[in-house]
Amino acid sequence: MTDANPFRAEIEQILVDYPRTRFAKVLLGMRRGLTDDEMAEEAQAAGESIRGDRQSLVTIGRLAFDR
């Protein structure tokens, strides 16, 4: 495999297939170009308890895959 992280595509596909988790929702929001605060606003509007700073932790985790 030429990808630096061969598991990345598989992990992302699992998250997309099961979009109920916070990690999946953040991934989908990132793909839509939303900021952490915009994702938090959408979650609040949907009646989910979430904070923008918690979204950042997931975003940082995803950026780690880019290395």
N, CA, C and O atoms as a Maestro MAE file, in Angstrom:
{
 s_m_m2io_version
 :::
 2.0.0
}

f_m_ct {
 s_m_title
 :::
 protein
 m_atom[268] {
  # First column is atom index #
  i_m_mmod_type
  r_m_x_coord
  r_m_y_coord
  r_m_z_coord
  i_m_residue_number
  s_m_chain_name
  s_m_pdb_residue_name
  s_m_pdb_atom_name
  i_m_atomic_number
  :::
  1 25 0.839 -1.178 0.000 1 A "MET " " N  " 7
  2 3 0.000 0.000 0.000 1 A "MET " " CA " 6
  3 2 0.884 1.242 0.000 1 A "MET " " C  " 6
  4 15 1.906 1.295 0.684 1 A "MET " " O  " 8
  5 25 0.481 2.216 -0.763 2 A "THR " " N  " 7
  6 3 1.262 3.444 -0.839 2 A "THR " " CA " 6
  7 2 0.837 4.465 0.206 2 A "THR " " C  " 6
  8 15 1.571 5.414 0.478 2 A "THR " " O  " 8
  9 25 -0.329 4.282 0.788 3 A "ASP " " N  " 7
  10 3 -0.814 5.209 1.812 3 A "ASP " " CA " 6
  11 2 0.060 5.086 3.061 3 A "ASP " " C  " 6
  12 15 0.399 3.980 3.481 3 A "ASP " " O  " 8
  13 25 0.423 6.227 3.649 4 A "ALA " " N  " 7
  14 3 1.245 6.227 4.850 4 A "ALA " " CA " 6
  15 2 0.537 5.530 6.009 4 A "ALA " " C  " 6
  16 15 1.192 4.960 6.882 4 A "ALA " " O  " 8
  17 25 -0.774 5.571 6.026 5 A "ASN " " N  " 7
  18 3 -1.552 4.908 7.061 5 A "ASN " " CA " 6
  19 2 -2.619 4.055 6.376 5 A "ASN " " C  " 6
  20 15 -3.681 4.569 6.025 5 A "ASN " " O  " 8
  21 25 -2.358 2.766 6.180 6 A "PRO " " N  " 7
  22 3 -3.280 1.929 5.421 6 A "PRO " " CA " 6
  23 2 -4.634 1.717 6.098 6 A "PRO " " C  " 6
  24 15 -5.582 1.279 5.446 6 A "PRO " " O  " 8
  25 25 -4.737 2.016 7.372 7 A "PHE " " N  " 7
  26 3 -5.992 1.806 8.083 7 A "PHE " " CA " 6
  27 2 -6.927 3.009 8.023 7 A "PHE " " C  " 6
  28 15 -8.100 2.900 8.380 7 A "PHE " " O  " 8
  29 25 -6.421 4.143 7.578 8 A "ARG " " N  " 7
  30 3 -7.205 5.376 7.585 8 A "ARG " " CA " 6
  31 2 -8.504 5.253 6.794 8 A "ARG " " C  " 6
  32 15 -9.573 5.594 7.302 8 A "ARG " " O  " 8
  33 25 -8.422 4.773 5.567 9 A "ALA " " N  " 7
  34 3 -9.621 4.659 4.732 9 A "ALA " " CA " 6
  35 2 -10.634 3.710 5.356 9 A "ALA " " C  " 6
  36 15 -11.839 3.958 5.318 9 A "ALA " " O  " 8
  37 25 -10.136 2.625 5.929 10 A "GLU " " N  " 7
  38 3 -11.034 1.650 6.554 10 A "GLU " " CA " 6
  39 2 -11.723 2.248 7.778 10 A "GLU " " C  " 6
  40 15 -12.923 2.054 7.968 10 A "GLU " " O  " 8
  41 25 -10.985 2.964 8.597 11 A "ILE " " N  " 7
  42 3 -11.561 3.601 9.786 11 A "ILE " " CA " 6
  43 2 -12.593 4.641 9.374 11 A "ILE " " C  " 6
  44 15 -13.688 4.692 9.935 11 A "ILE " " O  " 8
  45 25 -12.245 5.467 8.397 12 A "GLU " " N  " 7
  46 3 -13.187 6.488 7.941 12 A "GLU " " CA " 6
  47 2 -14.453 5.849 7.384 12 A "GLU " " C  " 6
  48 15 -15.548 6.357 7.625 12 A "GLU " " O  " 8
  49 25 -14.331 4.741 6.642 13 A "GLN " " N  " 7
  50 3 -15.515 4.078 6.081 13 A "GLN " " CA " 6
  51 2 -16.413 3.531 7.186 13 A "GLN " " C  " 6
  52 15 -17.637 3.626 7.102 13 A "GLN " " O  " 8
  53 25 -15.804 2.960 8.216 14 A "ILE " " N  " 7
  54 3 -16.594 2.463 9.353 14 A "ILE " " CA " 6
  55 2 -17.350 3.607 10.010 14 A "ILE " " C  " 6
  56 15 -18.528 3.465 10.337 14 A "ILE " " O  " 8
  57 25 -16.682 4.745 10.207 15 A "LEU " " N  " 7
  58 3 -17.342 5.897 10.827 15 A "LEU " " CA " 6
  59 2 -18.490 6.409 9.966 15 A "LEU " " C  " 6
  60 15 -19.548 6.759 10.488 15 A "LEU " " O  " 8
  61 25 -18.291 6.455 8.660 16 A "VAL " " N  " 7
  62 3 -19.341 6.938 7.757 16 A "VAL " " CA " 6
  63 2 -20.524 5.971 7.754 16 A "VAL " " C  " 6
  64 15 -21.677 6.394 7.673 16 A "VAL " " O  " 8
  65 25 -20.231 4.671 7.843 17 A "ASP " " N  " 7
  66 3 -21.299 3.662 7.848 17 A "ASP " " CA " 6
  67 2 -22.117 3.680 9.137 17 A "ASP " " C  " 6
  68 15 -23.277 3.268 9.142 17 A "ASP " " O  " 8
  69 25 -21.516 4.158 10.229 18 A "TYR " " N  " 7
  70 3 -22.190 4.217 11.527 18 A "TYR " " CA " 6
  71 2 -22.103 5.646 12.061 18 A "TYR " " C  " 6
  72 15 -21.337 5.918 12.986 18 A "TYR " " O  " 8
  73 25 -22.887 6.561 11.482 19 A "PRO " " N  " 7
  74 3 -22.747 7.996 11.778 19 A "PRO " " CA " 6
  75 2 -23.323 8.458 13.110 19 A "PRO " " C  " 6
  76 15 -23.455 9.664 13.321 19 A "PRO " " O  " 8
  77 25 -23.671 7.552 14.014 20 A "ARG " " N  " 7
  78 3 -24.256 7.984 15.277 20 A "ARG " " CA " 6
  79 2 -23.224 8.365 16.313 20 A "ARG " " C  " 6
  80 15 -23.557 9.048 17.282 20 A "ARG " " O  " 8
  81 25 -21.980 7.948 16.143 21 A "THR " " N  " 7
  82 3 -20.959 8.256 17.142 21 A "THR " " CA " 6
  83 2 -20.469 9.695 16.986 21 A "THR " " C  " 6
  84 15 -20.588 10.291 15.916 21 A "THR " " O  " 8
  85 25 -19.924 10.236 18.056 22 A "ARG " " N  " 7
  86 3 -19.399 11.602 18.007 22 A "ARG " " CA " 6
  87 2 -18.267 11.705 16.991 22 A "ARG " " C  " 6
  88 15 -18.167 12.692 16.263 22 A "ARG " " O  " 8
  89 25 -17.419 10.684 16.944 23 A "PHE " " N  " 7
  90 3 -16.294 10.709 16.013 23 A "PHE " " CA " 6
  91 2 -16.778 10.728 14.566 23 A "PHE " " C  " 6
  92 15 -16.218 11.430 13.725 23 A "PHE " " O  " 8
  93 25 -17.813 9.959 14.287 24 A "ALA " " N  " 7
  94 3 -18.366 9.935 12.929 24 A "ALA " " CA " 6
  95 2 -18.989 11.282 12.581 24 A "ALA " " C  " 6
  96 15 -18.818 11.778 11.467 24 A "ALA " " O  " 8
  97 25 -19.699 11.865 13.512 25 A "LYS " " N  " 7
  98 3 -20.331 13.157 13.256 25 A "LYS " " CA " 6
  99 2 -19.290 14.241 12.999 25 A "LYS " " C  " 6
  100 15 -19.487 15.110 12.149 25 A "LYS " " O  " 8
  101 25 -18.188 14.185 13.733 26 A "VAL " " N  " 7
  102 3 -17.118 15.163 13.516 26 A "VAL " " CA " 6
  103 2 -16.478 14.943 12.149 26 A "VAL " " C  " 6
  104 15 -16.223 15.904 11.424 26 A "VAL " " O  " 8
  105 25 -16.219 13.698 11.796 27 A "LEU " " N  " 7
  106 3 -15.642 13.408 10.484 27 A "LEU " " CA " 6
  107 2 -16.544 13.931 9.373 27 A "LEU " " C  " 6
  108 15 -16.068 14.565 8.432 27 A "LEU " " O  " 8
  109 25 -17.826 13.670 9.477 28 A "LEU " " N  " 7
  110 3 -18.758 14.151 8.451 28 A "LEU " " CA " 6
  111 2 -18.814 15.674 8.424 28 A "LEU " " C  " 6
  112 15 -18.905 16.270 7.351 28 A "LEU " " O  " 8
  113 25 -18.762 16.305 9.588 29 A "GLY " " N  " 7
  114 3 -18.725 17.765 9.648 29 A "GLY " " CA " 6
  115 2 -17.460 18.326 9.027 29 A "GLY " " C  " 6
  116 15 -17.502 19.343 8.335 29 A "GLY " " O  " 8
  117 25 -16.334 17.666 9.270 30 A "MET " " N  " 7
  118 3 -15.068 18.111 8.683 30 A "MET " " CA " 6
  119 2 -15.109 17.982 7.166 30 A "MET " " C  " 6
  120 15 -14.607 18.847 6.448 30 A "MET " " O  " 8
  121 25 -15.704 16.910 6.686 31 A "ARG " " N  " 7
  122 3 -15.827 16.738 5.237 31 A "ARG " " CA " 6
  123 2 -16.696 17.831 4.621 31 A "ARG " " C  " 6
  124 15 -16.525 18.186 3.454 31 A "ARG " " O  " 8
  125 25 -17.619 18.357 5.402 32 A "ARG " " N  " 7
  126 3 -18.485 19.451 4.917 32 A "ARG " " CA " 6
  127 2 -17.837 20.811 5.119 32 A "ARG " " C  " 6
  128 15 -18.397 21.831 4.716 32 A "ARG " " O  " 8
  129 25 -16.671 20.836 5.733 33 A "GLY " " N  " 7
  130 3 -15.944 22.088 5.937 33 A "GLY " " CA " 6
  131 2 -16.432 22.903 7.119 33 A "GLY " " C  " 6
  132 15 -16.202 24.111 7.171 33 A "GLY " " O  " 8
  133 25 -17.103 22.263 8.075 34 A "LEU " " N  " 7
  134 3 -17.613 22.975 9.245 34 A "LEU " " CA " 6
  135 2 -16.509 23.177 10.281 34 A "LEU " " C  " 6
  136 15 -15.604 22.352 10.407 34 A "LEU " " O  " 8
  137 25 -16.594 24.271 11.011 35 A "THR " " N  " 7
  138 3 -15.685 24.498 12.126 35 A "THR " " CA " 6
  139 2 -16.192 23.726 13.336 35 A "THR " " C  " 6
  140 15 -17.312 23.216 13.331 35 A "THR " " O  " 8
  141 25 -15.363 23.641 14.371 36 A "ASP " " N  " 7
  142 3 -15.766 22.957 15.597 36 A "ASP " " CA " 6
  143 2 -17.020 23.597 16.192 36 A "ASP " " C  " 6
  144 15 -17.931 22.898 16.635 36 A "ASP " " O  " 8
  145 25 -17.058 24.925 16.198 37 A "ASP " " N  " 7
  146 3 -18.213 25.620 16.767 37 A "ASP " " CA " 6
  147 2 -19.476 25.373 15.945 37 A "ASP " " C  " 6
  148 15 -20.561 25.231 16.510 37 A "ASP " " O  " 8
  149 25 -19.349 25.321 14.627 38 A "GLU " " N  " 7
  150 3 -20.514 25.049 13.779 38 A "GLU " " CA " 6
  151 2 -21.041 23.636 14.013 38 A "GLU " " C  " 6
  152 15 -22.251 23.411 14.018 38 A "GLU " " O  " 8
  153 25 -20.131 22.692 14.204 39 A "MET " " N  " 7
  154 3 -20.553 21.323 14.506 39 A "MET " " CA " 6
  155 2 -21.267 21.263 15.855 39 A "MET " " C  " 6
  156 15 -22.259 20.550 16.010 39 A "MET " " O  " 8
  157 25 -20.754 22.017 16.828 40 A "ALA " " N  " 7
  158 3 -21.382 22.050 18.147 40 A "ALA " " CA " 6
  159 2 -22.773 22.664 18.065 40 A "ALA " " C  " 6
  160 15 -23.700 22.196 18.726 40 A "ALA " " O  " 8
  161 25 -22.923 23.712 17.258 41 A "GLU " " N  " 7
  162 3 -24.237 24.343 17.081 41 A "GLU " " CA " 6
  163 2 -25.223 23.363 16.456 41 A "GLU " " C  " 6
  164 15 -26.374 23.286 16.887 41 A "GLU " " O  " 8
  165 25 -24.790 22.618 15.449 42 A "GLU " " N  " 7
  166 3 -25.670 21.631 14.822 42 A "GLU " " CA " 6
  167 2 -26.075 20.548 15.816 42 A "GLU " " C  " 6
  168 15 -27.228 20.116 15.838 42 A "GLU " " O  " 8
  169 25 -25.131 20.114 16.632 43 A "ALA " " N  " 7
  170 3 -25.431 19.083 17.624 43 A "ALA " " CA " 6
  171 2 -26.442 19.599 18.637 43 A "ALA " " C  " 6
  172 15 -27.374 18.887 19.012 43 A "ALA " " O  " 8
  173 25 -26.256 20.836 19.078 44 A "GLN " " N  " 7
  174 3 -27.211 21.428 20.026 44 A "GLN " " CA " 6
  175 2 -28.592 21.537 19.405 44 A "GLN " " C  " 6
  176 15 -29.591 21.243 20.061 44 A "GLN " " O  " 8
  177 25 -28.660 21.954 18.155 45 A "ALA " " N  " 7
  178 3 -29.944 22.082 17.469 45 A "ALA " " CA " 6
  179 2 -30.639 20.725 17.350 45 A "ALA " " C  " 6
  180 15 -31.867 20.651 17.316 45 A "ALA " " O  " 8
  181 25 -29.848 19.654 17.286 46 A "ALA " " N  " 7
  182 3 -30.406 18.305 17.189 46 A "ALA " " CA " 6
  183 2 -30.706 17.714 18.564 46 A "ALA " " C  " 6
  184 15 -31.140 16.567 18.674 46 A "ALA " " O  " 8
  185 25 -30.471 18.513 19.622 47 A "GLY " " N  " 7
  186 3 -30.771 18.049 20.969 47 A "GLY " " CA " 6
  187 2 -29.678 17.196 21.592 47 A "GLY " " C  " 6
  188 15 -29.923 16.498 22.576 47 A "GLY " " O  " 8
  189 25 -28.479 17.245 21.033 48 A "GLU " " N  " 7
  190 3 -27.362 16.483 21.576 48 A "GLU " " CA " 6
  191 2 -26.516 17.406 22.450 48 A "GLU " " C  " 6
  192 15 -26.352 18.588 22.144 48 A "GLU " " O  " 8
  193 25 -25.989 16.860 23.528 49 A "SER " " N  " 7
  194 3 -25.129 17.687 24.384 49 A "SER " " CA " 6
  195 2 -23.698 17.553 23.880 49 A "SER " " C  " 6
  196 15 -23.123 16.464 23.875 49 A "SER " " O  " 8
  197 25 -23.147 18.659 23.465 50 A "ILE " " N  " 7
  198 3 -21.791 18.675 22.906 50 A "ILE " " CA " 6
  199 2 -21.213 20.065 23.092 50 A "ILE " " C  " 6
  200 15 -21.950 21.047 23.183 50 A "ILE " " O  " 8
  201 25 -19.878 20.145 23.148 51 A "ARG " " N  " 7
  202 3 -19.214 21.437 23.266 51 A "ARG " " CA " 6
  203 2 -18.181 21.563 22.167 51 A "ARG " " C  " 6
  204 15 -17.588 20.568 21.749 51 A "ARG " " O  " 8
  205 25 -17.963 22.773 21.701 52 A "GLY " " N  " 7
  206 3 -17.004 23.019 20.629 52 A "GLY " " CA " 6
  207 2 -15.605 22.588 20.974 52 A "GLY " " C  " 6
  208 15 -14.880 22.089 20.113 52 A "GLY " " O  " 8
  209 25 -15.204 22.772 22.233 53 A "ASP " " N  " 7
  210 3 -13.842 22.391 22.603 53 A "ASP " " CA " 6
  211 2 -13.656 20.882 22.599 53 A "ASP " " C  " 6
  212 15 -12.536 20.405 22.413 53 A "ASP " " O  " 8
  213 25 -14.714 20.127 22.797 54 A "ARG " " N  " 7
  214 3 -14.624 18.666 22.739 54 A "ARG " " CA " 6
  215 2 -14.492 18.206 21.286 54 A "ARG " " C  " 6
  216 15 -13.836 17.204 21.003 54 A "ARG " " O  " 8
  217 25 -15.115 18.940 20.376 55 A "GLN " " N  " 7
  218 3 -14.989 18.630 18.961 55 A "GLN " " CA " 6
  219 2 -13.531 18.756 18.539 55 A "GLN " " C  " 6
  220 15 -13.051 17.977 17.716 55 A "GLN " " O  " 8
  221 25 -12.830 19.729 19.098 56 A "SER " " N  " 7
  222 3 -11.437 19.962 18.739 56 A "SER " " CA " 6
  223 2 -10.565 18.751 19.031 56 A "SER " " C  " 6
  224 15 -9.622 18.471 18.291 56 A "SER " " O  " 8
  225 25 -10.869 18.039 20.095 57 A "LEU " " N  " 7
  226 3 -10.086 16.848 20.422 57 A "LEU " " CA " 6
  227 2 -10.180 15.817 19.308 57 A "LEU " " C  " 6
  228 15 -9.186 15.171 18.974 57 A "LEU " " O  " 8
  229 25 -11.356 15.660 18.735 58 A "VAL " " N  " 7
  230 3 -11.532 14.714 17.642 58 A "VAL " " CA " 6
  231 2 -10.817 15.225 16.400 58 A "VAL " " C  " 6
  232 15 -10.194 14.446 15.679 58 A "VAL " " O  " 8
  233 25 -10.901 16.523 16.147 59 A "THR " " N  " 7
  234 3 -10.227 17.119 14.993 59 A "THR " " CA " 6
  235 2 -8.724 16.907 15.097 59 A "THR " " C  " 6
  236 15 -8.076 16.571 14.106 59 A "THR " " O  " 8
  237 25 -8.171 17.098 16.271 60 A "ILE " " N  " 7
  238 3 -6.734 16.887 16.478 60 A "ILE " " CA " 6
  239 2 -6.382 15.428 16.223 60 A "ILE " " C  " 6
  240 15 -5.348 15.129 15.625 60 A "ILE " " O  " 8
  241 25 -7.233 14.529 16.670 61 A "GLY " " N  " 7
  242 3 -7.005 13.108 16.414 61 A "GLY " " CA " 6
  243 2 -6.972 12.801 14.926 61 A "GLY " " C  " 6
  244 15 -6.149 12.003 14.478 61 A "GLY " " O  " 8
  245 25 -7.838 13.414 14.169 62 A "ARG " " N  " 7
  246 3 -7.857 13.177 12.724 62 A "ARG " " CA " 6
  247 2 -6.607 13.743 12.074 62 A "ARG " " C  " 6
  248 15 -6.049 13.127 11.166 62 A "ARG " " O  " 8
  249 25 -6.163 14.894 12.522 63 A "LEU " " N  " 7
  250 3 -4.956 15.477 11.970 63 A "LEU " " CA " 6
  251 2 -3.742 14.580 12.212 63 A "LEU " " C  " 6
  252 15 -2.790 14.589 11.431 63 A "LEU " " O  " 8
  253 25 -3.781 13.811 13.291 64 A "ALA " " N  " 7
  254 3 -2.687 12.894 13.571 64 A "ALA " " CA " 6
  255 2 -2.580 11.828 12.490 64 A "ALA " " C  " 6
  256 15 -1.486 11.327 12.228 64 A "ALA " " O  " 8
  257 25 -3.693 11.470 11.860 65 A "PHE " " N  " 7
  258 3 -3.668 10.488 10.764 65 A "PHE " " CA " 6
  259 2 -2.952 11.032 9.537 65 A "PHE " " C  " 6
  260 15 -2.443 10.264 8.720 65 A "PHE " " O  " 8
  261 25 -2.911 12.344 9.404 66 A "ASP " " N  " 7
  262 3 -2.305 12.959 8.229 66 A "ASP " " CA " 6
  263 2 -0.780 12.853 8.234 66 A "ASP " " C  " 6
  264 15 -0.142 13.139 7.220 66 A "ASP " " O  " 8
  265 25 -0.204 12.459 9.325 67 A "ARG " " N  " 7
  266 3 1.269 12.385 9.422 67 A "ARG " " CA " 6
  267 2 1.786 11.104 8.860 67 A "ARG " " C  " 6
  268 15 2.995 10.873 8.860 67 A "ARG " " O  " 8
  :::
 }
 m_bond[267] {
  # First column is bond index #
  i_m_from
  i_m_to
  i_m_order
  :::
  1 1 2 1
  2 2 3 1
  3 3 4 2
  4 3 5 1
  5 5 6 1
  6 6 7 1
  7 7 8 2
  8 7 9 1
  9 9 10 1
  10 10 11 1
  11 11 12 2
  12 11 13 1
  13 13 14 1
  14 14 15 1
  15 15 16 2
  16 15 17 1
  17 17 18 1
  18 18 19 1
  19 19 20 2
  20 19 21 1
  21 21 22 1
  22 22 23 1
  23 23 24 2
  24 23 25 1
  25 25 26 1
  26 26 27 1
  27 27 28 2
  28 27 29 1
  29 29 30 1
  30 30 31 1
  31 31 32 2
  32 31 33 1
  33 33 34 1
  34 34 35 1
  35 35 36 2
  36 35 37 1
  37 37 38 1
  38 38 39 1
  39 39 40 2
  40 39 41 1
  41 41 42 1
  42 42 43 1
  43 43 44 2
  44 43 45 1
  45 45 46 1
  46 46 47 1
  47 47 48 2
  48 47 49 1
  49 49 50 1
  50 50 51 1
  51 51 52 2
  52 51 53 1
  53 53 54 1
  54 54 55 1
  55 55 56 2
  56 55 57 1
  57 57 58 1
  58 58 59 1
  59 59 60 2
  60 59 61 1
  61 61 62 1
  62 62 63 1
  63 63 64 2
  64 63 65 1
  65 65 66 1
  66 66 67 1
  67 67 68 2
  68 67 69 1
  69 69 70 1
  70 70 71 1
  71 71 72 2
  72 71 73 1
  73 73 74 1
  74 74 75 1
  75 75 76 2
  76 75 77 1
  77 77 78 1
  78 78 79 1
  79 79 80 2
  80 79 81 1
  81 81 82 1
  82 82 83 1
  83 83 84 2
  84 83 85 1
  85 85 86 1
  86 86 87 1
  87 87 88 2
  88 87 89 1
  89 89 90 1
  90 90 91 1
  91 91 92 2
  92 91 93 1
  93 93 94 1
  94 94 95 1
  95 95 96 2
  96 95 97 1
  97 97 98 1
  98 98 99 1
  99 99 100 2
  100 99 101 1
  101 101 102 1
  102 102 103 1
  103 103 104 2
  104 103 105 1
  105 105 106 1
  106 106 107 1
  107 107 108 2
  108 107 109 1
  109 109 110 1
  110 110 111 1
  111 111 112 2
  112 111 113 1
  113 113 114 1
  114 114 115 1
  115 115 116 2
  116 115 117 1
  117 117 118 1
  118 118 119 1
  119 119 120 2
  120 119 121 1
  121 121 122 1
  122 122 123 1
  123 123 124 2
  124 123 125 1
  125 125 126 1
  126 126 127 1
  127 127 128 2
  128 127 129 1
  129 129 130 1
  130 130 131 1
  131 131 132 2
  132 131 133 1
  133 133 134 1
  134 134 135 1
  135 135 136 2
  136 135 137 1
  137 137 138 1
  138 138 139 1
  139 139 140 2
  140 139 141 1
  141 141 142 1
  142 142 143 1
  143 143 144 2
  144 143 145 1
  145 145 146 1
  146 146 147 1
  147 147 148 2
  148 147 149 1
  149 149 150 1
  150 150 151 1
  151 151 152 2
  152 151 153 1
  153 153 154 1
  154 154 155 1
  155 155 156 2
  156 155 157 1
  157 157 158 1
  158 158 159 1
  159 159 160 2
  160 159 161 1
  161 161 162 1
  162 162 163 1
  163 163 164 2
  164 163 165 1
  165 165 166 1
  166 166 167 1
  167 167 168 2
  168 167 169 1
  169 169 170 1
  170 170 171 1
  171 171 172 2
  172 171 173 1
  173 173 174 1
  174 174 175 1
  175 175 176 2
  176 175 177 1
  177 177 178 1
  178 178 179 1
  179 179 180 2
  180 179 181 1
  181 181 182 1
  182 182 183 1
  183 183 184 2
  184 183 185 1
  185 185 186 1
  186 186 187 1
  187 187 188 2
  188 187 189 1
  189 189 190 1
  190 190 191 1
  191 191 192 2
  192 191 193 1
  193 193 194 1
  194 194 195 1
  195 195 196 2
  196 195 197 1
  197 197 198 1
  198 198 199 1
  199 199 200 2
  200 199 201 1
  201 201 202 1
  202 202 203 1
  203 203 204 2
  204 203 205 1
  205 205 206 1
  206 206 207 1
  207 207 208 2
  208 207 209 1
  209 209 210 1
  210 210 211 1
  211 211 212 2
  212 211 213 1
  213 213 214 1
  214 214 215 1
  215 215 216 2
  216 215 217 1
  217 217 218 1
  218 218 219 1
  219 219 220 2
  220 219 221 1
  221 221 222 1
  222 222 223 1
  223 223 224 2
  224 223 225 1
  225 225 226 1
  226 226 227 1
  227 227 228 2
  228 227 229 1
  229 229 230 1
  230 230 231 1
  231 231 232 2
  232 231 233 1
  233 233 234 1
  234 234 235 1
  235 235 236 2
  236 235 237 1
  237 237 238 1
  238 238 239 1
  239 239 240 2
  240 239 241 1
  241 241 242 1
  242 242 243 1
  243 243 244 2
  244 243 245 1
  245 245 246 1
  246 246 247 1
  247 247 248 2
  248 247 249 1
  249 249 250 1
  250 250 251 1
  251 251 252 2
  252 251 253 1
  253 253 254 1
  254 254 255 1
  255 255 256 2
  256 255 257 1
  257 257 258 1
  258 258 259 1
  259 259 260 2
  260 259 261 1
  261 261 262 1
  262 262 263 1
  263 263 264 2
  264 263 265 1
  265 265 266 1
  266 266 267 1
  267 267 268 2
  :::
 }
}
